Amino acid sequence: MAKEFTTADFDEVVLQSKVPVLVDFWAEWCGPCRMITPIINELHDEFKNKAVVGKVNVDSESDISARYGITSIPTLLFFKDGEIVDKHVGAASKGQLEDKLNSLI
């Protein structure tokens, strides 16, 4: 299961990561978010040691959402060396997300 990032660990786990990071901004009430949750969980397992894959609940972690200007969910941000290098808004296929992650590794 994908890690839930919080305000307490976001900077350390995401911004200081030595490997690329995919962050899924989501909420319980969001239908498209629930549709891609299994994909996010699969990517978390498949990219172990190559990338970090996790989630930010926009309702409980609104500080992080505000920092990155998240206004639509799901929003997927791809980080490398602490910087956003790619962004996808809306549901995405597993293949699309795999391709983006592989391009950052």
C-alpha positions as CSV (number, residue, x, y, z in Angstrom):
1,M,0.0,0.0,0.0
2,A,1.3,3.5,-0.9
3,K,2.6,5.6,1.9
4,E,0.5,8.5,3.2
5,F,2.6,11.6,3.3
6,T,1.9,14.1,6.1
7,T,3.1,17.6,6.9
8,A,5.4,16.0,9.5
9,D,7.3,13.9,6.9
10,F,6.7,15.4,3.5
11,D,9.9,17.5,3.2
12,E,12.1,14.6,4.4
13,V,10.5,11.8,2.4
14,V,9.6,13.7,-0.8
15,L,11.9,16.7,-1.1
16,Q,15.0,15.1,0.2
17,S,14.6,11.8,-1.6
18,K,17.5,10.4,-3.5
19,V,15.1,8.7,-6.0
20,P,12.1,10.1,-8.0
21,V,8.9,10.6,-6.1
22,L,5.3,10.3,-7.3
23,V,2.7,12.1,-5.1
24,D,-1.0,11.5,-5.6
25,F,-3.1,14.3,-4.2
26,W,-6.5,12.7,-3.4
27,A,-9.6,12.6,-1.1
28,E,-12.0,9.9,0.1
29,W,-15.0,11.5,-1.6
30,C,-13.3,11.8,-5.0
31,G,-14.4,9.1,-7.5
32,P,-11.5,9.4,-10.0
33,C,-9.1,9.3,-7.0
34,R,-10.6,6.0,-5.8
35,M,-10.4,4.6,-9.4
36,I,-6.6,5.2,-9.5
37,T,-5.8,4.1,-5.9
38,P,-5.2,0.4,-6.9
39,I,-2.7,1.7,-9.6
40,I,-0.9,3.9,-7.1
41,N,-0.6,0.9,-4.7
42,E,0.7,-1.3,-7.5
43,L,3.3,1.3,-8.5
44,H,4.4,1.6,-4.9
45,D,5.1,-2.1,-4.8
46,E,6.7,-2.3,-8.3
47,F,9.0,0.7,-8.0
48,K,10.4,-0.2,-4.5
49,N,14.0,1.0,-4.3
50,K,13.7,2.8,-7.6
51,A,11.1,5.5,-6.7
52,V,8.9,6.5,-3.9
53,V,5.2,6.4,-4.5
54,G,2.7,7.9,-2.0
55,K,-0.4,9.9,-1.4
56,V,-1.5,13.2,0.2
57,N,-5.0,13.5,1.5
58,V,-6.1,17.0,0.6
59,D,-8.6,17.2,3.4
60,S,-6.3,16.2,6.2
61,E,-3.1,17.7,4.8
62,S,-4.4,21.0,3.4
63,D,-1.0,22.7,4.1
64,I,0.8,20.6,1.6
65,S,-2.0,21.0,-1.0
66,A,-2.0,24.7,-0.6
67,R,1.9,24.8,-0.9
68,Y,1.6,23.2,-4.4
69,G,-1.6,25.0,-5.5
70,I,-3.7,21.8,-5.8
71,T,-7.2,22.9,-6.9
72,S,-8.3,19.7,-8.8
73,I,-7.9,16.1,-7.7
74,P,-6.5,13.7,-8.5
75,T,-3.4,15.6,-9.2
76,L,-0.2,13.6,-9.6
77,L,3.1,15.4,-9.0
78,F,6.5,13.9,-10.0
79,F,9.5,15.1,-8.0
80,K,13.2,14.6,-8.7
81,D,15.9,16.2,-6.5
82,G,13.2,18.0,-4.5
83,E,11.7,19.8,-7.6
84,I,8.5,19.2,-9.5
85,V,9.5,17.8,-12.9
86,D,6.1,16.7,-14.2
87,K,2.4,17.0,-13.3
88,H,-0.8,15.1,-14.4
89,V,-4.3,16.3,-13.4
90,G,-7.1,13.7,-13.5
91,A,-7.1,9.9,-13.7
92,A,-4.3,8.3,-15.6
93,S,-3.5,4.8,-16.8
94,K,-0.9,2.6,-15.1
95,G,1.1,2.6,-18.3
96,Q,1.2,6.5,-18.4
97,L,2.4,6.6,-14.9
98,E,4.9,3.9,-15.3
99,D,6.4,5.6,-18.4
100,K,6.7,8.9,-16.5
101,L,8.4,7.2,-13.5
102,N,10.7,5.2,-15.7
103,S,11.8,8.4,-17.5
104,L,12.9,9.9,-14.2
105,I,14.9,6.8,-13.0
